């Protein structure tokens, strides 16, 4: 990993000169074959050179220079997104609350716009959690859909940030909570005031107050409903009485949100993250898909490149159906959280093979509803405990690293929650999951945020960015390298996955990712012990395995991959990415 790109990654990863094939992932015997490495043409080349001085005892040699490979950034809707909570990110004015100017101040940390540098994280998309005016710190209860919360700044600040992002090739999507507004939104205030003054026994008349039809009002107390103060009226509010549910089947409400979309898209926003889409009409997939179809048609009608990704926190078979709406992406909850596929695989609760097998299987599941879908893998988000808490014991740092890699090496648009690149802690109450970005161990350092008021006091497990930037073996540098490998190889995000069942098992997975005329081979060991994968006769694309080049390696300990005869031995918690010879 990282520093060992310079002092150790150049050690032998794979030797070629062997009759290479992939056989089932085996035991944990350490291979003894080795070879030294040089550089050649900025690629990692496997070759036979029995007379070259750079050889092992079988006459095989390898040349490695993976970090010299150029980034291959394609300007399309496939991105590596960073979920950013402005409140807790970076404070530019000293009030302890993050703001848009703070995001702008730290934009070079995310992407400095120069592909020749390696000092930035390398993301090229930002999901901004809600930035519109609100009564709460999290801002999911919107009081004005066409403005910026004063805690964060102004519309001018937002426009400056948006311009700076676009100058760096970063696309920006906004969190849009259409399922509900704030109970302090003018629509709701006018509707409830009207109901309070309605004569006893009279029925609401939308011609007198159209906003009574914007929400779900009832004279009956129902599950998920709250009472309008001072009346015998109730309103639907599934999350909290401060978040009354909107009626998105009402044409007037739809016109309102078309205007909202116009406002932000005309400003230059690149799309939206849609909150709580399965609650638009609680319990009805069909109605929710119809609502999303309306909004997707409108947003894509303005520009097909406008991007929509949806939160539908339910089982995979259900959220797959939402692709029929024509939205671009659904968050892939099956792989996320402490009980998701990634954590279960890294924890040893599920086989390594299940990671690759499920990546292949879900493609057909989603494509049957929308062949143009873009998957949205993520590992954690603002509603989940952070991944560092998923692992305990001596291997916890290595497991934290590998879990992030398995997310970032998934196809589609990978989403990284702020601070995951540092191994930040945060679990339990929601406020803990949204703790201040850990720039420094000094909570009085410039830019440090105070965090949500009800956040508990807890210590981080790993160092702050200040220390991790200087440590080539840190979680930060590992994640940065994973993103770099993703940016060097467009097939990782865009390719079709094929699970190589016969070469996968409890400890190891093997899969290919094919895009246009390029195919990658990914080999991974998700266990705490080294494991062997036998290579014999495999052809990837038009290239025999023995002729493939090394495109990337992520490993977490002192050992690098080795081979003995036809066997490749992967060290604990490691991933290799191989490509076709050009």
C-alpha positions in Angstrom: 0.0 0.0 0.0 1.0 3.6 -0.4 4.5 4.3 0.6 5.3 0.8 -0.4 4.5 2.1 -3.9 7.9 3.6 -3.7 9.8 1.3 -1.4 7.9 -1.9 -1.5 5.3 -1.9 -4.2 8.2 -2.2 -6.6 8.8 -5.6 -5.0 7.4 -8.5 -6.9 3.6 -8.5 -7.2 3.2 -11.1 -9.9 5.7 -12.8 -12.0 4.7 -13.8 -15.4 6.6 -16.3 -17.4 4.3 -18.8 -16.0 1.6 -20.7 -17.6 -1.1 -18.7 -16.0 -4.5 -19.8 -15.0 -7.0 -19.1 -12.3 -8.0 -21.9 -10.0 -10.0 -21.9 -6.8 -8.8 -19.7 -3.9 -6.8 -22.0 -1.7 -5.1 -22.0 1.7 -2.8 -19.7 3.4 0.7 -21.1 2.7 3.1 -18.3 1.9 4.7 -18.4 -1.5 8.4 -18.2 -1.8 9.1 -17.2 -5.4 10.1 -13.6 -5.8 11.6 -11.2 -8.3 12.9 -7.6 -8.3 11.2 -4.9 -10.3 12.1 -2.0 -12.5 10.1 0.4 -14.6 9.1 0.4 -18.2 6.9 2.9 -20.2 4.8 3.8 -17.3 3.0 0.5 -17.1 3.3 -2.7 -15.1 4.4 -5.4 -17.5 4.6 -9.1 -17.0 7.2 -10.7 -19.3 9.7 -13.5 -19.9 13.3 -12.5 -19.7 15.6 -15.3 -18.9 18.7 -13.3 -19.6 17.7 -10.1 -17.9 19.3 -9.3 -14.6 15.9 -8.3 -13.2 14.7 -11.9 -12.9 13.7 -14.5 -10.3 15.0 -18.0 -10.1 12.6 -19.2 -12.8 13.7 -16.6 -15.4 10.7 -14.4 -15.0 10.8 -10.6 -14.6 8.3 -7.9 -13.9 8.4 -4.1 -14.5 6.1 -2.0 -12.4 5.4 1.7 -12.5 1.7 1.9 -11.9 1.6 5.3 -10.3 3.1 6.9 -13.4 0.0 6.0 -15.4 -2.1 9.0 -16.4 -5.5 9.6 -15.0 -8.3 8.8 -17.5 -11.1 11.1 -16.5 -14.1 10.9 -18.8 -16.5 13.9 -18.6 -19.7 11.9 -18.3 -22.2 10.9 -15.5 -19.9 8.3 -14.0 -18.2 9.9 -11.0 -16.6 9.3 -7.6 -18.8 11.3 -5.3 -18.1 12.8 -1.8 -21.1 13.2 0.5 -20.4 16.4 2.3 -22.2 17.7 5.4 -21.5 21.5 5.2 -22.4 22.0 8.9 -19.5 19.8 10.1 -17.0 20.2 7.3 -15.0 23.5 7.6 -15.8 26.8 9.3 -14.5 29.9 7.5 -15.9 32.6 9.9 -15.2 31.2 13.4 -18.7 30.6 14.5 -18.1 26.8 14.8 -20.5 25.9 12.0 -19.3 24.9 8.6 -20.3 27.0 5.7 -20.1 27.2 1.9 -17.0 29.4 2.0 -15.4 26.7 4.1 -16.1 24.1 1.5 -14.6 26.5 -1.1 -11.5 27.0 1.1 -10.9 23.2 1.3 -11.8 22.4 -2.3 -8.2 21.7 -3.1 -8.3 18.9 -0.5 -11.0 17.2 -2.6 -9.8 18.0 -6.1 -7.3 20.7 -7.0 -8.2 20.6 -10.7 -4.7 19.5 -11.7 -4.5 15.9 -12.9 -0.7 16.0 -12.6 -0.7 16.4 -8.8 -1.4 13.7 -6.3 -2.0 15.8 -3.2 -5.8 15.9 -3.5 -8.3 13.1 -2.8 -9.3 12.8 -6.4 -13.1 12.9 -6.2 -15.0 14.5 -9.1 -18.5 14.8 -7.7 -20.0 16.3 -4.6 -23.3 15.5 -3.0 -24.1 18.5 -0.7 -26.5 17.5 2.1 -29.3 20.0 2.4 -28.2 23.6 2.1 -31.6 25.3 1.9 -33.1 27.3 4.8 -34.3 25.1 7.7 -35.1 25.1 11.4 -32.7 22.2 12.2 -28.9 21.5 12.1 -29.4 18.7 9.5 -31.7 20.9 7.4 -33.9 18.1 6.0 -37.0 20.2 6.9 -37.0 22.9 4.3 -38.5 26.3 4.8 -37.5 27.8 1.4 -36.6 25.6 -1.6 -35.0 28.5 -3.5 -32.4 29.9 -1.1 -29.4 29.1 1.1 -29.6 28.7 4.8 -28.0 31.8 6.4 -25.8 29.6 8.6 -24.1 28.4 5.4 -23.9 31.6 3.5 -25.7 33.2 0.6 -26.7 32.3 -3.0 -23.6 34.3 -4.1 -21.5 32.0 -1.9 -23.1 29.0 -3.5 -22.6 30.3 -7.0 -18.9 30.9 -6.3 -18.5 27.3 -4.9 -20.4 25.9 -7.9 -18.2 27.8 -10.4 -15.0 26.7 -8.6 -16.2 23.1 -8.6 -16.9 23.1 -12.3 -13.5 24.7 -13.0 -12.0 21.6 -11.3 -14.2 19.1 -13.2 -16.3 18.4 -10.1 -20.1 18.0 -10.6 -22.4 19.1 -7.8 -25.7 17.6 -6.8 -28.0 19.0 -4.1 -30.0 17.1 -1.6 -33.7 17.7 -2.3 -36.3 16.7 0.3 -39.5 16.6 -1.7 -41.3 14.1 0.5 -41.9 16.7 3.2 -41.4 20.4 3.9 -40.8 22.0 7.2 -43.8 22.8 9.4 -42.5 26.3 9.2 -42.7 26.5 5.4 -45.1 29.2 4.2 -47.2 26.6 2.4 -47.9 24.7 5.6 -48.3 27.8 7.7 -51.0 29.2 5.4 -52.8 25.8 5.1 -52.9 25.3 8.9 -54.0 28.9 9.5 -56.8 28.5 7.0 -57.9 25.3 8.8 -57.9 26.9 12.2 -60.3 29.6 10.9 -62.5 27.2 9.0 -66.1 27.3 10.3 -67.1 24.1 12.2 -68.3 21.5 9.9 -67.1 23.3 6.7 -64.9 21.4 4.2 -61.7 23.0 3.0 -61.9 24.8 -0.3 -58.7 24.8 -2.4 -60.0 27.8 -4.3 -59.8 29.7 -1.0 -56.5 28.3 0.1 -54.7 26.0 -2.5 -52.1 25.0 0.1 -54.7 22.7 2.0 -54.2 20.3 -1.0 -50.4 20.4 -0.8 -50.5 18.2 2.3 -52.5 15.2 3.6 -55.0 16.6 6.1 -57.6 14.5 7.8 -60.1 14.8 10.6 -59.1 11.3 11.7 -56.1 10.5 13.9 -54.2 7.9 11.8 -50.9 6.2 12.2 -48.1 8.5 11.0 -50.2 11.6 11.5 -49.8 14.6 13.9 -52.4 17.0 15.1 -52.6 20.6 13.9 -52.4 22.6 17.1 -55.7 24.1 18.3 -57.8 22.1 15.9 -59.3 18.7 15.3 -57.3 18.3 12.1 -54.4 16.0 11.6 -51.7 15.9 9.0 -49.4 13.1 7.7 -45.8 13.4 9.1 -44.1 10.1 8.8 -40.7 11.2 10.1 -41.5 13.9 12.7 -44.3 16.4 13.3 -41.9 19.2 12.1 -41.8 17.5 8.6 -45.4 17.4 7.2 -45.6 15.1 4.1 -46.3 16.8 0.8 -48.8 15.4 -1.7 -46.6 14.8 -4.8 -49.6 13.5 -6.7 -51.1 17.0 -6.6 -50.4 18.8 -9.9 -49.9 22.1 -8.2 -47.2 20.7 -5.9 -45.5 19.2 -9.0 -45.5 22.6 -10.6 -43.8 24.0 -7.5 -41.0 21.4 -7.7 -40.6 21.9 -11.4 -39.9 25.6 -10.5 -37.5 24.5 -7.8 -35.6 22.3 -10.2 -35.5 25.1 -12.7 -34.1 27.5 -10.1 -31.1 25.3 -9.2 -30.4 23.7 -12.6 -30.4 27.1 -14.3 -27.9 28.2 -11.7 -25.7 25.3 -12.8 -26.4 22.5 -10.4 -25.8 19.1 -12.0 -28.6 17.2 -10.4 -30.2 16.1 -7.2 -30.1 13.4 -4.5 -33.7 12.7 -3.8 -34.5 12.0 -0.1 -36.9 9.3 1.1 -38.4 8.3 -2.2 -40.2 5.2 -0.8 -42.2 7.5 1.5 -43.7 9.7 -1.3 -46.7 7.5 -1.0 -46.1 5.2 1.9 -46.5 1.5 1.0 -47.0 2.0 -2.8 -44.1 1.2 -5.1 -46.3 1.9 -8.1 -47.2 5.4 -7.0 -43.7 6.2 -6.0 -42.3 5.1 -9.4 -44.9 7.2 -11.2 -43.9 10.3 -9.1 -40.2 9.7 -9.9 -41.1 9.2 -13.6 -42.6 12.7 -13.6 -39.6 14.3 -12.0 -37.0 12.4 -14.0 -38.8 13.2 -17.2 -38.8 16.9 -16.3 -35.2 17.1 -15.1 -33.8 15.0 -18.0 -35.9 17.0 -20.4 -33.9 20.1 -19.4 -30.7 18.2 -20.0 -30.2 14.4 -20.3 -26.9 14.8 -18.3 -28.7 16.1 -15.2 -28.2 13.4 -12.7 -30.7 11.9 -10.2 -29.8 9.5 -7.4 -32.4 8.2 -5.0 -32.5 7.1 -1.4 -34.9 4.1 -1.1 -33.8 2.4 2.2 -35.4 -1.0 1.7 -34.6 -4.5 0.3 -32.8 -4.8 -3.1 -35.7 -6.4 -5.0 -37.9 -3.5 -4.1 -35.5 -0.6 -4.8 -34.6 -2.2 -8.1 -38.1 -1.6 -9.2 -37.6 2.1 -8.8 -35.3 2.1 -11.8 -38.4 1.8 -14.0 -39.0 5.5 -13.3 -36.0 6.5 -15.5 -34.0 7.9 -12.6 -30.2 7.4 -13.1 -29.3 5.8 -9.8 -30.6 4.1 -6.7 -28.3 3.9 -3.7 -27.2 0.3 -3.4 -28.1 -0.4 0.3 -27.5 -4.1 0.0 -23.7 -3.5 0.1 -23.8 -0.8 2.8 -23.9 -0.5 6.5 -22.6 -2.8 9.2 -24.9 -5.7 8.0 -24.3 -5.1 4.3 -22.3 -7.4 1.9 -19.1 -5.4 2.2 -18.9 -5.4 6.0 -20.0 -9.1 6.2 -17.3 -10.1 3.7 -14.6 -8.2 5.5 -15.7 -9.4 8.9 -15.6 -13.0 7.6 -19.4 -13.5 8.1 -19.8 -14.0 4.4 -17.4 -15.5 1.7 -15.2 -13.3 -0.4 -17.0 -14.9 -3.4 -20.3 -13.4 -2.3 -19.0 -9.9 -3.0 -18.2 -10.7 -6.7 -21.2 -12.9 -7.1 -23.6 -10.2 -6.0 -22.0 -7.5 -8.1 -22.6 -9.6 -11.2 -26.2 -10.7 -10.2 -27.5 -7.2 -9.5 -26.7 -6.0 -13.0 -29.4 -8.0 -14.6 -31.8 -7.1 -11.7 -31.4 -3.4 -12.4 -31.1 -3.5 -16.1 -34.5 -5.2 -16.5 -36.1 -2.0 -15.3 -33.7 0.5 -16.9 -30.9 -0.7 -19.2 -29.2 2.7 -18.9 -29.1 2.6 -15.1 -25.9 3.7 -13.2 -25.4 1.9 -9.9 -24.8 4.0 -6.8 -22.6 1.9 -4.4 -21.9 3.4 -1.0 -20.5 2.1 2.2 -21.8 4.5 4.9 -23.8 7.7 5.0 -25.1 10.3 7.4 -27.8 7.9 8.8 -25.4 5.0 9.5 -22.6 4.3 12.0 -19.2 4.9 10.5 -17.3 1.9 9.1 -14.5 2.1 11.6 -17.0 0.8 14.2 -17.7 -2.3 12.2 -14.4 -3.9 13.1 -12.5 -4.6 16.3 -9.2 -6.2 17.2 -5.7 -6.1 15.7 -6.9 -6.2 12.1 -9.4 -3.4 12.4 -7.4 -0.8 10.5 -6.7 -3.2 7.6 -10.4 -4.1 7.5 -11.4 -0.4 7.5 -9.1 0.1 4.5 -10.3 -2.9 2.6 -14.0 -2.1 3.2 -13.5 1.3 1.6 -11.6 -0.3 -1.4 -14.4 -2.8 -2.0 -16.8 0.2 -2.2 -14.6 2.3 -4.5 -13.9 -0.6 -6.8 -17.6 -1.2 -7.4 -19.1 -0.3 -10.7 -21.2 2.9 -11.2 -20.9 6.0 -9.1 -19.2 5.3 -5.8 -20.1 7.5 -2.9 -17.7 8.3 -0.1 -19.1 9.8 3.1 -16.9 12.7 4.4 -14.3 11.5 7.0 -14.5 7.8 6.0 -11.1 8.4 4.3 -9.7 9.1 7.8 -11.4 6.3 9.5 -13.5 8.7 11.6 -15.7 7.3 14.4 -19.4 8.0 14.9 -22.3 5.7 15.9 -25.4 5.7 18.0 -27.4 8.9 17.8 -27.5 10.7 14.5 -25.5 13.6 15.7 -22.5 11.3 16.4 -22.6 10.1 12.8 -22.2 13.8 11.6 -19.3 14.8 13.8 -16.8 17.5 12.7 -14.4 16.7 9.9 -11.2 15.6 11.7 -8.8 18.0 10.2 -6.8 18.3 13.4 -6.6 16.9 16.9 -6.7 20.5 18.1 -10.4 21.3 18.2 -9.5 25.0 18.3 -7.5 24.8 15.1 -8.5 27.0 12.2 -11.6 25.8 10.4 -12.6 23.1 13.0 -16.4 22.8 13.5 -18.1 22.3 16.8 -20.5 19.7 15.5 -24.2 19.2 16.3 -25.2 20.5 19.7 -26.5 17.1 20.9 -23.4 15.1 19.7 -21.8 13.0 22.4 -18.2 13.5 23.4 -16.1 10.7 22.0 -12.5 10.2 20.9 -11.5 9.3 17.4 -9.8 5.9 16.8 -7.3 7.0 14.2 -5.2 10.1 13.7 -6.5 13.3 12.1 -5.7 14.4 8.6 -2.6 16.3 9.8 -0.9 13.1 10.9 -2.4 10.8 8.2 -1.2 13.0 5.4 2.4 12.4 6.6 1.9 8.7 7.1 2.2 6.8 3.8 0.5 3.8 5.3 -2.5 5.7 6.7 -6.2 5.1 5.9 -6.2 8.4 4.1 -3.4 7.6 1.8 -4.9 4.1 1.1 -8.3 5.6 0.2 -6.6 8.2 -1.9 -4.8 5.5 -3.9 -8.0 3.5 -4.3 -9.6 6.6 -5.9 -6.6 7.1 -8.0 -6.7 3.6 -9.4 -10.4 4.2 -10.1 -9.6 7.3 -12.0 -6.8 5.6 -14.0 -9.1 2.8 -15.1 -12.5 3.9 -16.6 -13.6 0.3 -16.8 -13.9 0.2 -13.0 -16.9 2.5 -12.9 -18.3 1.8 -16.3 -17.6 -1.9 -17.0 -19.8 -5.0 -16.9 -18.9 -7.4 -14.1 -18.3 -11.1 -14.6 -18.0 -13.2 -11.5 -15.3 -15.9 -11.9 -17.0 -18.5 -9.7 -14.4 -21.3 -10.2 -11.6 -19.0 -9.0 -13.4 -17.6 -5.9 -14.0 -19.0 -2.5 -14.2 -18.2 1.2 -11.0 -16.1 1.2 -10.6 -14.8 -2.3 -12.8 -13.3 -5.1 -12.0 -13.0 -8.8 -14.0 -11.0 -11.3 -13.5 -9.2 -14.6 -14.8 -5.7 -15.4 -15.3 -5.1 -19.2 -15.8 -1.7 -20.8 -15.7 -1.1 -24.6 -12.5 -2.9 -25.7 -10.9 -3.1 -22.3 -11.2 -5.7 -19.6 -9.8 -5.7 -16.1 -9.2 -8.6 -13.8 -9.7 -8.0 -10.1 -8.3 -10.4 -7.5 -9.0 -9.9 -3.8 -8.2 -11.6 -0.5 -10.7 -10.5 2.2 -9.2 -12.6 5.0 -6.6 -12.1 7.7 -4.4 -14.8 6.2 -2.5 -14.9 2.9 -4.3 -17.1 0.3 -3.3 -18.6 -3.1 -5.1 -18.2 -6.4 -3.8 -20.5 -9.2 -3.5 -19.0 -12.6 -3.6 -21.4 -15.6 -4.9 -20.7 -19.1 -7.2 -17.7 -18.3 -7.8 -15.3 -21.2 -9.1 -11.9 -20.3 -10.4 -10.1 -23.3 -7.9 -10.9 -26.0 -5.0 -11.2 -23.6 -3.7 -14.3 -21.9 -3.4 -13.9 -18.2 0.4 -14.2 -18.4 0.5 -11.2 -20.6 -1.6 -8.9 -18.4 -0.2 -5.8 -16.8 -0.5 -4.6 -13.2 -2.7 -1.6 -13.0 -3.1 -1.3 -9.3 -2.5 -2.9 -5.9 -4.1 -2.2 -2.6 -2.7 -4.0 0.4 -2.7 -3.3 4.1 0.3 -5.1 5.8 4.0 -5.6 5.2 3.6 -8.3 2.6 3.1 -7.8 -1.1 1.7 -10.4 -3.5 4.0 -13.2 -4.5 4.0 -16.4 -6.6 5.3 -19.9 -6.6 5.0 -21.7 -9.8 1.6 -21.0 -11.2 0.1 -19.8 -7.9 -0.3 -16.1 -6.9 -0.3 -15.6 -3.2 -2.3 -12.6 -2.1 -1.5 -11.1 1.3 -4.2 -10.5 3.9 -6.8 -7.9 3.0 -5.4 -7.1 -0.5 -6.7 -6.4 -4.0 -4.9 -6.6 -7.3 -6.1 -5.0 -10.5 -4.7 -6.4 -13.8 -5.4 -5.2 -17.3 -4.9 -6.3 -20.9 -1.6 -5.7 -22.5 -1.8 -2.8 -25.0 
